[in-house]
Amino acid sequence: MLTSNLVKSAIVAAAAGVAFVLGPVQAEPINRLVCRADLEEFIEAQSQRSIDGVLANIGADGSQAQGVPAGIVVASPSRSDPDYWYTWTRDAALTYKALVERFIAGDSSLQQKLDEYASSQGRLQGVANPSGSAYGTGLGEPKFNVDLSAFTGSWGRPQRDGPPLRATALILYANWLISNGQRDTALNNVWPVIERDLAYTVRYWNQTGYDLWEEVNGSSFFTISASHRALVEGAALAETLGTTCANCSQYAPQVLCFAQSFWTGTYIDSNINTNDGRTGRDVNSILSSLHTFDPEANCTETTFQPCSSRALANHKAVVDSFRSIYTINSGIAQGRAVAVGRYAEDVYYNGNPWYLATLAAAEQLYSAIYQWDRIGSLTVNSLSLPFFRDIFPSATVGTYASGSATYTSLINAVRTYADDFIAVVQRFTPSSGDLAEQFDRNTGSPLSARDLTWSYAAFLTAIERREGVVPPSWGEMSANTIPAVCSGTPACDSRVTFNVRVTTVPGETILVVGGLTQLGNWSPAEGRALSASRYTSSDPLWYADINIPAETSFEYKFIRRLANGQIVWESDPNRRYTTTSGCGSSSTINDNWR
C-alpha cells in the first residue's frame, strides 16, 4: 500500500522531532495514514524499547532505578519538573499486571521480578503513613518514597484503587503458581499481601476517595471497576487455597450494582458524588474497560466489556471530546484516530494528550475484536451504531455472523481504526523510542515526566491485544449479574467535634473544609459551618459535630467567611487528623485560629 508523499513527510518529520501539521490530506481514508510496513516496523522496535523501559525503572537492577529496593517500580526517573521519583501503588500494580501477563504468556525470565514485587509490597503495606496505619487504612496511601519510607507531604489521599489493583496483579501470579505446583508459595508468600488488600477493598469500596489522576475526591469508576474484579477473583483464589476472603463474595455484586450509577445513558461519567465541574468524559473509563477485560466474557453491558455497546459508545464520546481541543488533532475527520488525553478540562501542564491514553483507545478496540472473534458474531444496536458509522458509514443495526461479508468489513474497520491510534503514537514518539508522560497539544513534542513506566507498560499491553495475546479469565461470566437490591457496606463513622477559638465580628462565619466529602473536598462553598452558640468574649469558641468514617486520616483547615462573602483562609500548613477506629466512637479536636 502506498502512502501519499505529504503524509510520509509528516511521519519522517515527526520521527525527527519536527512539528508538522497535516493539511487536507488528513481527510483521506483511515488506512492511508501510514504504510502498513512502517507501522509494523515501529511496533516491533517500540515493543522492545518498551519492555526495556519498564525493566529499567524497577529496582534493584534497573538501569534507571539504581539504589531502589528490589521489586519497587519508579514512576519515572524524572526528579524535577515534575518530580516522579516515587513509587505509586497504582502505577506499580498496573505495570506488574502487565509483567505477570507477559510471564504467563511465556517470558520465564520475569519470575524473579514477580517474587520481588510480592515481597516489596508486603513491606510497603507495613509502613504507617499519612493515610493511616500499617496493614490497615495506610493501604490507601497513593505513593511512597523509593526507599520504602512514607511520603508525608500534602497529597490527594486516600486513593482506594491501589489495593484492588495490587491484589489483581498478585492474584494472577498466585493462580499461576498453583497451576504449576507451587501452591505453598502462593499461600505463604503471596496470599497474605492479597488478603490485606482485599480486606481494605471490602471495607472502603463505597467510601469516597481520590481518583486515579489524584485530583477529584469522590466516587471513581476506575476504582469501583477494579474493586469488583478484585473481590470476584479474590474469593475464587481463597476457595482454591482453602482459606477465606471475608465478605468478598457478599460485596462483589453490590460493587457491580454501584458501578451502574456511572452510566449516563450515552457515556460513563467517570467521577460522581463530587462537584468537579467536568462532563465526566475521561479516559479513566476506557482504562477501566481494559482492566476488567475478560477474554472469555461476552459483550456484557453490566461489566462494560470492551465489545459491549456501552463501552463502544463511551469510547466514541471520550475520543470525540479531544477532537477539537488539540491543535495536533486539527483537520482530522470524524472516525479517524486522534491524540487522546485524560479529560478535556485538564490543565496539568496546560492539558495535553498522553501516550497511555491514546494507547488505551487502541487497546479497547483490539480487545473487542478478540471477543467478537471468540463469540463468533458482532451485534450493532442503536447505542453502538454511531461508533460503527464513524468508521464504516454503511453500518446498520443487526447481528452479523463471523465469516459474513459484513462481519469481515466491520472487524477490518475496527482494526484499522485501532491501528490508527498506534500510528498517532508513532507520529509523536521520538526516534529513540523514549515515551514520556505527555506530548504537546500544539507541537506533539514530549512533555512532563520522561520515560514514564506506565507509558511503556501501556504500549506492551496494547500490542499484545493486537496480536491476540490475552490474560487469563478473572471469572466475569459468573459475576456479571446485578442484584435486585443495591446496598453498601454498613457505615462505620466516628463523631468528631471540631473546636476552634477565633475572635470574630457580627456577620462573620467560621467553616471547616478539607480533603473529605464530609468536609466539602476543600471547596469553601461546600464547607461545614461551625456554630457560635457557645461563643463568649472570654472564650471565642466555634464548634461543629461531624460524622467522618472511622480510622480515616485527613487534612483540613478553617476558613473565615466575611459579611461581604469574602473568604479568608488560615495560614499554612494544612492541619491533619485521624479519626478513632471504633464504629460510633467520638473524639474532639481543639484548635486555635492561625
N, C-alpha and C positions, 0 to 999 in steps of 0.2 A: 504494500500500500504506500502510495506517495503522499508526502506532506507538502503543503504549499511552502514556497521559499520564505514567505513572511513569517509563518508560524515556526518554521525551522530556525529562522534567525532569532526569533524570540527565545526559543529553547536554548540556543547557544549563548545568547546574551545573559539569560538568567543563570545558566551554569557558571558563567564568568563573573557573576555578582553585579551585572549591569541592569539597571532598571529599564524595562522595555514594556510599554503599554500596547497591547494588541489593538488593532483598529477593526474595521468592519469585517475582517476575515473571521472574527470570532462567531459570526452567525453561521459558519459552515457546520455541517453535521458533526455531532459529537465525536464520532470515531475518526475525524480528521485532525483532532487536536495534536496528537503526537504519533509518530510512526510506531507501530507495534514493536519493532525490533529495538527502537530507542527505549521504550518503556521497559521491555524485558531486561535489557542490559542494566538499566537503572535499578530495577528491583533486585537483580542478582547482586550487584555491587553494594547497594544500600542495606540489604539484608545482612551481609557480613559485617558491614560497618556498624549496624545497629546492635547485633549481639556483642560485638567488641565494645561498643559504647556502654551497654548495660553492665558488662562484667568489669569494665574499667572503673565503674563508680561503686563497686562493692568491696568492702574490706574483707580480709586483711591484705589481699594481694592485688587488688585493683590498682592499675597504674595511676588513677586519679583519686585514689582513696587511701593513700599512704598514711599509716598510723591509725586508721579506723579499725575497730574491732571486727573480727570475722563475722560475716552474716549481716552486717549493717549496711544498708543502702543509703548512699549520699544522694540527695535530690539532684544536686548539680555541684560541680567543682567551683562554681562562682561564689566568691566570698565578699563581693561588694557590688552594689548597683546591678542586680539585687544580691543580697547575701542568702544563698540557699545551702550553705554549708551546715545542713541539719539532716536528720533522718525523720521523715514523716511516716507515721504508721500506715496511712492510706496509700501513699506512693509506693512504699516498700512492699505492701501486700499485693498491689496490682502488678508490680514488677515481678515478684516471686510467683504469683499465679501464672504469669506468662512463662517463667522458667520451669515451673512444675509441669505445665502442659508440654513444654518442649522436651523435658526429661521423659515424660510418659510416652511421647512420640518417638523416642529413640536416642536422645542425646544423653548417654550414660555418664558423660564427663561432669554433669551438673550435680550429681548426688551429694558430694561433699558440701557444695554450696547450700543445698536444701537442709542438710543436717545442721549446718552452722546457723542458718536462718531460724530454725526451730529453737535452737539453744539461745541465740541472742534475744529473741522475742520473749522467751521466758525470763531472761534477766531484765529486760525493759519493763515487763509487767510488774516487777518488784520495785520499781523506782517511784517513790512518792513525788508528786508534782503539783502545780497549781490547780489541776483539775480534780485532785483528790488523793485518796490513799493508795498505797501499793496494793496490787491484786484486787482493787475494788473500783471506786469511782475514777481513780487515776488512769484507768484503761481508756478513758475518753480524751486523754491529752493528745493533741494532734501531732506535736513534734518534740524531738529531744536533741540535745547536743550530740555530736557524733561520737563522743567518748562515753555515751550512755548515761550522762547526767541530765537532770531536769533542766529544761529551758524555763526560766522564771519571768521573762518579760511579758508585757501585755500582749494578748493574742485573742483571736476568736476561739474560745473554748467553752464547753467541751464540743468535740466533734464525734458523733456517735457512729460514723461509718467505719472507722478503723478496726474495731473489734470484729464485726462480722466479716469484713474483707480479709482480715488476717486468718480468721477461722476457716474461711473458704479455701485459701491458699494451702493451709496445713491439712485440711480435710482431704483435698486432692492427693496430697503426698501420703497421708495416713492410709488411704484406701489402696494406693499402690503398694505400700509396704505390706499390708495384709495380704494382698493378692500374690505377693512374691515371697511368702514365707517369713515375714518379719513382723508378725503380729505383736510380739513383746516390745519391739522398738516403738511401734505405733502407740501402744498402750502406755508405756512408761516414759517415753521421751517427747511424744508429740501431743497426745491427748490432754495432758494437764494444761498446756497452753491453750488448746482449743476450748477446753471446758470453761476456763475463766472468761474467755471472750464470749462464749455463748451465754453464760450466766449474766454478763453485763448486757448483752443484747436483749435477753428476756426481760430484764428489769427496766431498761431505758428506751426500748424501741418507740414507745408512744410519748416520750417527752421531747420537747424541742431541744435543738442544738444547732451548731453552725453547719452550713452546707459544705460541700467539697471544695468550694472556692474560698471558704473561710471568711465570708463577708456577711452572710444573711443568717440570722438566728430565727429558726422556725422549724417547719417540718419539710425535710428534703426528700424528693422522690428517689434520689440515688441511695440515700441511707435506708429508706424503707425497703426498696427492692433488694439491696444487699442483705438486709436483715432477714427477709423472708427466705431467701435462698439458704443462708447460713443455718437457720433453725431447721429447715427441712432436711438438709444433708447432715447436719449435726445430730439430729435424732436418729437417723439411719446408721450413722457411724457408731453412736453409743450402743445401739442394739447389737451391731456386729461385734463390738468389743466386749459385750456382756456387762456394760455399765449403764448409767443413766444420764440423760440430758434433761435436767429438771425443767418442766414446763415448755420444752421446745416444741413438742407436737401440739400442745394445748394452744400456744400462742401463734404458731406459724399461720394458721388460717385467718386469725384476726389481723395479723400484719398484712396479709394479702387483701383482706377486706378494706383496710385503711388505704392501701395503695390505689384503690379505685377512685378515691377522693381527688386525686390529682388530674384525672381525666376531665377535660372541659367539654368534650363532645367533638372537638376538631384537633386538639393537640394536648400535650401533657404540660400542665403548669408545674414547673419543676420545684417551686418553693411555695408552700401555703402556710397558713397560720402565721403570717408575717406581713408587715406593711413595707414592702421593699420598692414599691413604685415601678415595678417591671411587668412586662407582659407574661413572663414565665417561660417564654420560648428560649430554651437553654440547652446546650449540648449535654448538660447533666442527664437529660432524659435519654439521649442516644447512647451515652456511656452506660446507662442503666440497662438498656436493652442488650448491650454487648455482654455485660457481666452476668446477666441472668439467661443468656442464650443457652438452650439445651438442644443438642443436635438430634435428640430423639423426640422432641416435642412437636406437636402440630402448631399451626399458626394461631396459638392461643391468645385471645384478646386480654384475658384477666392478668396474665403474666407478661403482657406486652412483648411477646416473642418477636424477633426481627422480621419475620414474614407476616405478622398479623396486620390487619387493616389499620389498627390504631397506631402501631409503630411506624408504618409506612406514611400515614397521614401526618404523624408527628415529624418524621424525617423531612417531609416537604416543608412543613411550617417552620421548622428550625433553620433549614438551609436557606429558604427564601428570605428569612429575616436578615440575612447578611448580604443579599444581592446588591442592594442599593447604598450600603453604608461604607463600603471599602472601595477606594479608587482602583485597586488592582482587579476588582470584580466588574468594573465599568464596561458596559457594552456586551457582556456575556448573556446570551439568550437564555430564556426560561428553559429548564430541562437540561442545561449544561452545568457541569460541576463548577462550583466557586470555592474560594477560600472561606473557611468556616472558623468562627471564633467561639468564645464562651457564651455570650449573650449580647444582644445588640446594644444594651445600655452600658456596657463595660467601659470603664475609664482607666483601668490599670494599665500603665504605660500608654495611655491615650486610647486604649481599646483596640486590639489587633487580632488578626487570625492566629490561631495556634496550630502547630503541626499535629498534635494529638487529636484535636477536634476535627480537623479536616480528614485525618486518617480514620477517625471513628465513623464519619459519614460513609466512607468506603466499606469499612468492616461490617456495618449493619447489613449492607446490601449483599456482600459475599455470603454472610451467614444466612440471609433469607434464601439465596439461591440454593445453598446446601439443603435447607429444609424443604423447599419445593421439590427438588430432585428426589429427596428421600420419600416424601409423601406421594409423589407421582402425579401431582396436579398443582395448578395455580388458580386461585379464585380472585377475581376482580369484583368488588362490590362498590356501592355508591360512595363509601368512605375512602376507599383506596383509589378510585377511578381518577381523581385529579393528579395523583402521583404518577400513575401509569401514563396518562395522556401527555404529561410533560415530556416523557422520553419516548413515547410511542403513540403519536397523535390519533391513530385509528383504534386505540384500545376501547373496548366496550365491556359492560358488565357481563360476567359469565364465569364458568369454571372450565378450565382447559387442561386436558389430559397431557401427561408427558408424552412427547413424540408427535403431538399435533403441530401443525404449522404455526398456529397462534401461540402455543406454549413456547415453541422454539424462538419465535420472534420476540416475545416478551422477555424471556430469560436473557437473550442476547442483548436486548436494550438495557436491562438492569445491569448486566455485567459490564457493558461498555460505559455506562454511567458511573459505576463503581471505579473502573479503571481511570476514568477522567479525574476523579478526586485524587488518585495516586499521582496522576500527571500534574495536578496543581502543586502537590508537594514536591514533585520533581523540579518544576519550574523555579521554585523558591528555595531549593536546597543547594548550598554551595558545593563546588566541585569536590571539596574534602569529604562531603557526606556528613559533616557535623550538624546535628539537629539541636537548635536552641529551643526555647520555650515558645517563642512567637516569631512572626515575621511582619514587617511593617505594612500597615494597611494601604500606604501610598506607593511605596517603592518595592516592597517584597523583601527587603533586607532583614536578615536575622536580628532579633531583638531579645532583650531581657536575658535570663539565665542561659549560659552556654551549656552544651552537652547535657541537656535535661534527660535524666534517666527515663522518665515516663514517656518522653517523645520517642526514644529508641524502642522501648517496650511496645508502644502503640504501633510502630511500623512492623515489628515482628508479628504481632497477632493479626494485623490486617492482612499481611501477605500469607500467613498460614491459612486463614479462612479463604483467601483467594485460591489457594492450592488444594482446598478441600481437607485440610488438616484441622480437626476439631477436637475439643476437650471431651472427657467422659460426661455422660449424663449425670445431672445432680438430682434427678427424681421429679422433674417438673410434671410429668404425666400423672403422678399420683397426688399432686399438691396444687392443683390449679382451680379448685372449686371454692367458691366464696360461700361462707356460712350464711345462714338465713338471718342471723342477728350478729351485728358487729359490736365488739366491745374492746376496751383496752385493758392493760394490766391495772389492778387496783391502785388508786392513788396512795402514795406514801409521802405525805407532806410534813414539814416541820414549821411551826408557827414562830416567825421571827418578829420581835419587836424592835423597830428602828427608833432609837432616841438620838436626837441631835440638839445641841444647845446653840442657839444663834439668836442674836438680837435683831428684831425686825421692826418695821413700822406698819401702821394700818394700811391694808391693801396689798401687802406682800404675802406670798405663799412659798412654803418650802416643799420641795418634792425630792423623791429619791428615784434615780434612774440607774440602770446597769445592764449587764450582759445576759439578762434572762428575759423571757417573755413576760414573767410576772413583774419585771421592773422596766418594761417598755422598750427593751432592746436598745437602750441608750437614746431613745427619742424623747426630747422634752415634752412633746405633745402627748406621749403615751406614758409619761412618768406617773408615779403614785404620789398623790398629795398627802402630806402629813397633817395632823391635827394640832391646833394650838389651844385646845380646850383646857390644858393644864398650865398654860404659859403665864408666868408672872415676871415682874421686873427683876426679881432676885433669882429666878430660875427660868430662863427663856427656853423652855422645853417645847420642841415639836416632836411628834411621835406618830407611828403607824404600826399596826399589826398586819403582817403579810404572810400568807401561806406560800412556802417555797419548797420544792422537792427536798426530801431529807438527804443528808450526806452529799450535798452539792456545793462545790466551790464556785464562787462568782466574784466579779469585780463590780463596784458601784461607786456612785458619787451623789452628793446632794446638790441641788440647784435651787436658786432663788428666782422666783418669778415676780418681777416688779409690778406695780399697779398699772403701768402702761403696757404690760405684756412682755417687756424685755426680759431675757433670760441671762442670769449671771451664774457661771459655774464655779464650784470650788476649785482651788488650785490643785495642781498635780502633786503626787501621783494618784492613780485610782486606788480606792480602798478595796480590800479583799476580805472575804469571809467564807467560812464553810459551815453549812447547817449541820445540826446534830443528826445522828444516824437513825434514831428511832422514829417509826411512823407515829404521828401525833405528838411528837416531842415539841419542846419550845425552848427558845433562847432569846437573849436580849443583847443588842448592840448599843453601846453608849459612845457617842462621838461628839466632838466639838467642831463647829464650822471652821474650815481653813480658808 
